[in-house]
C-alpha cells in the first residue's frame, strides 16, 4: 500500500503482520488519527478458502470504508461505506489501537472506562473499550516472563461484543493475542526480543581509540596554524616592549653571578623594587587580563 497523498514524514507507519492469515498496514498520525489502513484476512477451512479485505481511507469529507469478500475462486463481493467528519471524530481504528495498547502496556496502566468510537468487522460504526487484566506469567520460547494483559472489546449496535485479550512485554512487544471464543491464538516464540525488556536497550561499549594527532591531517593542520599565530603574537609583543630583553638580561646576569640556593626567593627580592612603582594587588594580577580565545578545530567539511 502506497503512503497516502499528503502524508508527512513524521507520520508513524504501523505495519503489523500475524502468521500467514492476517496482515495489517496503517498510516497513523501522532494524534492516533488514521490516514489510511488496509487489513487482509485469509481463512482456510478444510477445502473452503475465504479472503477478506478492508480498506479505509480518510479524506476531506470524512472517511470511506471498502470491504471485499471472496470465497474460493468466486467473484469478489464489495461493499462501501462513507462517514462524515463529525461521525468519525475521535475514531480509533485497528492500527491506532495497537499503538495505544503498546503505550498502555509500557505504562502498565489503563484509565478506567476508556472508550473510543471504532468500526466493527462489517464496516459499521461502533465503540471499543479497554480494560487492564493485570500482570501474568507467560512462556516465550523456553523462558518464563511477566506480561501485562489488556482486554479490548468492540461493541456493535446489535449488542454483540467481540473481545480480544493482548499480552505485552515491558518493552511493548506483543507476546500473545487471543480472541475470546475463537480457537486461533497468536503467540510470540522469538526469545531475541527479551533483551529489550524494560524498554531500554543495553548500551554498547566502544574501546577507547588512541589519538595520534600527528597522523590526523585536520588536527595537525590546526596545531600548526595555532603555533604560527602564537609565535607571531609573542614576537610582536617583545618587539613592542624592548625593555623586556634588558630586564631579563639583568636578572639572569645577577642570578648566574650570585648563584643563590633559592632562585625563587632571589627573584622575589630582585623584582621587589619594581613592585613599589605599582599599587598593591593580588600576585600575578596581569593573569586576570582577558586573553584572546583559541579557535577550535573546524568541523569536518568546514
N, C-alpha and C positions, 0 to 999 in steps of 0.2 A: 504494500500500500504506500503510495507516494505521500510525502508530507502535504498537508492542506495548504491551499493558497493563503499567503499572508502569515504563515506560521513563523514566528520569531525564533531566533537562535536559542534564546533562553528557555523555550518551551520544553518541558520534560517529555521524553518519549518513552512510554511504557510498553515493553514487549514481554508478554507472558505466554509461555508455551507449556502445556502439561501433557506428557505422553504423546501418543500419536492421534488421539481422538479429540483434542481440544487445543485451540490456539487463540490468542488474543493480542491484538495490536491496537494501541490507543495513543493519541496525542493529547496531553493534558497540560493545562497551564499551572502555574504555581498556586493559583486560587482554586485548584481542583475542578476547573471548568473543562469539559471535554470538547475539543475542536473536531475530532474525528475518531471513530472507533470501528473496528471490524472484528467480529467474533465468528469463529468457524468450529463446528462440532460434527464429528463423524462417529456414527454408531453402527456397529456390525453385530446384528442379532441373528446368529446362525447364518442362513443364506440370504437374509434380508439386510440390505445396507441403506442407511439413511444419512443424509448430509444436510446440515442446517447452516445457513449463513445469515448473519445480522450485520448490516452496515448502517452506522449512524453518523450523520454529519451535521454540524452547526452552520448556520448562515445568518444573514442579517434579519431574516423574518422569523427565526426560531430554530427548529430542528426537524430533520427528516429521518425517519426510520424505515429501512428497506429490509424485508425478510424474504429469504429464499429457502424453499424446502424441496429436496429431490430424493425420491425413493427409487432404489435400484437404478436402472437406466432410463427411467421415465422422464417426462418433460418436467422441468423445474416449475414450482408454483411460487409466484412472487406476490407480496403484499407490501404496501407502502402507507406509512402514517406520517402526518405532519402536525407539528405542535408550534404554537406561537411562543414568542419570547416570554410572555407572562406565565405560560404554562410550564416552561422548563427552567424558570428561575430557581436557583439552588439545587438543580438536578445533579445527582451523583450516580454516574454510570459505573459499569463493572471495572474499567481500568482505573478510574479515580478512586473507587472503593478499595482496590488493592493497595494503592499508595497510602490511603488513610489508615488501613489496617496495619500496615508496616509502621507508620508513625505511632499509632496507639500501642503497638506491641513493644516498640523500643522504650516508650514511656511506662509501659506496664500499667496503664490506667485508661479506663473508658468512662467518659462522663455519663451520668445517669440519664436515662430517657433520650439517648442520642438517636435521632430520626432524621432522614433525608428523603426528599422525593426521588423516585427511581423509575425505571422501566422494566417491566417483567419480561419473561421469555416470549410472550406473544406480541411484545411491542407496545403494550398499553401502559399508561401512567399508573404508578402505584407508590408505595412508601417502603423504605427499608430501615430497619432498626438494628442497633448494635448493643451487645451485652458481653461483659467480661465473665469468663468462666474460671479464671484464676490460673495458677501455675500448676503444671502437671509434669510427670516424668514420661519421657518418650525415648525409644531406641532409634538412633540414627546410625545405620550400619551395625557395628558391634559396640557402639558407645551409648551409654545412657546419659541423657541430658535433660535439663529443665526447659520447658517451653511455656509460653504464655498463650492461652486459648481464648479466642474471641468468637462469639456467635453472631452471625448476621442473618437476619430474617427478612424476606421480601414478602410483603403483604399485598395481595391483589384485591381488586374491587369485589371479587366473588367471595371474599372471606377465606381464601385458601392461602396458607403461608408455606413458602419454601425456605428451608433453614440450612445454612452451611456452618460448619464449625472448622475454624482455621487455627492451626498451632504455629507459633513463630519462635525462632531462636532469639536470644537477646540482641543479636546483630540485625534482626529484621528479616532474616531469610525464612521463607515459608517452609515448614517442616512437615506439615500434614494438612490435608483438606478433605473433608468428607461432607457429602450432602445427606442429611438425615433421611433415612428410608430408602437410600439408593445404595446398591451393592458396590459401586465404584469408589475407590479410595486412592488418593494421591499421597504418596509417602516419599520423603526425602531419604535417599540411601548414600549420598555422597558425603563422606566424612571430612573432605577437604575444607568445607565451609566452617567447620567447628573452630578453626583457628581464628575466626573473626568474631567469636562470641564476645559480647561486651561492646561491640561497635567500634573498637579501637584496634587498628592493625599494629602488630609489633613493629617497632622502629628498626630499620636496618642499620647495622653498624658498618662504617666505612673506615678502613685503616688510614692513619694519617700519612699523607704523602710528603716526603722531604721536599723543601723548596730550594731549588738551585737557581737563584735569580740571575746568575751569570749566564745560564743556559737559556733563560727566558728572554726573548728578544724585546718584548714590550717593557718588562721590568728593568732590564739592563739599559735600555734607551732612556727610561725615566730617571734612573740613577745618574747617568752621565749628564743629562740635562740639569738636574739639581746640583750636581757637583760643579759644573761650569758656572751656574748662577751664583753659588756661594763664593767661589773663588773670585769672581768678578766683583761681588759686593764687598768682600774683605779687602781686596786691592784698592777699591775706590775709597773705602773708609780710611785706610792707612795713608793714602795719598792726600786726603783732605786734612789729616791730623799728623803733620811731620813730627810734632813734639813727642809722639809715642815712641819713636825709634830712639830718641835721645834719652827719654825716661827709662826705657828698658835697658839701654846700654849702660847707663849709670848704675842701675840696680844689679845687673849681672856682674859688672866690674867690682862693685863693693862686696858682693856675695862671694866671688871667687877669691878676692884678696883676703877676706877675713875668714872664710870657710867656717861659719858658725855651726855648732852641733844641731841647732834647731832652726832650720831655714824659715819655718812659718813665723816664729816669733821675731826673727830678724826682719822679715818682710813687713810685719806689722809696725815695727819700730821705724823702718826706713820710710814707709809711706805715711806715718802718723803726722808729720808736719803738713802734708798736703791736705789732710782732713780738716785742719784748723781753718782752712780757707772757705769751707762749705758748712752750712747749718747741720746740726746733729740730726741723724736719721738712722733708719734701720740699715744694718750691713747689707751690702750688695743691693742698694736701693735701685741702682740702674737696671737690675734684672727685672724690675717691675714694668719697665717700658715695653710697650706692645711691639712684638716682633712681627714682621710680615709673615702671613700664613704660608705654609708649604702647599704646593699644588700636589694633589693626589694623582696617582697614576690614572690616565684616561681610561674610560671603559672600553671594552672591546668594540671595535668598529668606529670609535670616535677619533 
